[in-house]
Amino acid sequence: MKFQMPPQLFNHDGEKRRVGFELEFGGLSIPETVEIISSLFGGTVKDSSMYAATVTTSLGDFQVEADSSFLKKKKYEKYLRALGLDPAVSGLGHNIEDILGKLAGTLIPFEIVSPPLQIDQLESVDKIRAELFKRSARGTKSAIFMAFGMQFNPEVPSKDVRTLLNHLRAFFVLFDWLYEESEIPVSRRVASFIQDFPEDYVSFVLNPAYSPTLDRFMRDYIEFNMTRNRPLDLLPLFDELDHELVFSYPIERELVKPRPTFHYRLPNSMVDDPEWQIAEDWNKWVEVERLANDEERLARMTKDYFSNREGNLLFVRSKWAAKTRDWLSV
């Protein structure tokens, strides 16, 4: 399957847009994962530990890490000390690390974070996916407790409010279809990472009369969503645009890092499925960008979206997802 291209290939500076990927999985160690990156792209390994490593390649730096600051920052040590135990003296800390190290890659996922790749280099990530499958890495559906996911960070084509608003509106209109097509398992539905946007905020943004300034758009988003745990997280983008504004709100500060991208968090990580390809989920995101770039069609779909919800209390998501498939097939 080919990676489809969105309508806008260049950013506001006329440079080719870039996309970062984050891919979670289990069943492999840091050294095994580092070897995959090195075998595919060459490069050198630095800052390697039980929980994290960096591989510097011609494409940029790949990060391989246990996705838990509890591990990497040894936050568990304060709990040991609260019990009167000194990890450095008793040796208990080493045993705890051994236990936590065994959990990493099972309950605690490992994660590959790619450098920002040019939008025509996305096949590189699917090569990693293929190698993870060959080495029996575990994915989202391998066990009930494995809420592993995949995240895309496509650079925004422009930072003006009209572009950002159209992309958010397109995402809201297509979300029920995206959710059904993604086949989100129970483990990820009950986890906090991809909570639905509040219905009142969705209606607020989709109202045709809503025409905010960029400052107002960011403030409205944050006031309705003081969390990163949304399927499309805009806080990193807003931090890039106006750090002081974002951090004037009581958000999860240590989790927000500035970057000029949309942060799409919905897809599963199906690295243990021989039929799965990353292009499948990327191409779904491209549908969001296509709709965002067709304002007339977006307006018509939005009107149909609201009509579908009037007096329709049962199976709203599945019914609108079905109608969306009709829209996309035209």
ABEGO torsion letter per residue (X at the ends): XBBBBBABABBAAGBBBBBBBBBBBBGBBAAAAAAAAAAAAEEBBBGBBAABBBBBBAAEBBBBBBBBAAAAAGAAAAAAAAAGBBAAAAGAAAAAAAAAAAABGBABBBBBBBBBBBAAAAAAAAAAAAAAAAAGBBBAAABAABABBBBBBBBBABABAAAAAAAAAAAAAAAAAAAAAAGBBAAAAABAABBBBBAAAAAAAABAABBBBAAAAAAAAAAABBBABBABBAAAAAAAABAAAAAABBBBAAABBBBBBBBBAABBBAAABAABBAAAAAAAAAAAAAAAABAAAAAAAAAAAAAAABGBABGAAAAAAAAAAAAAAX
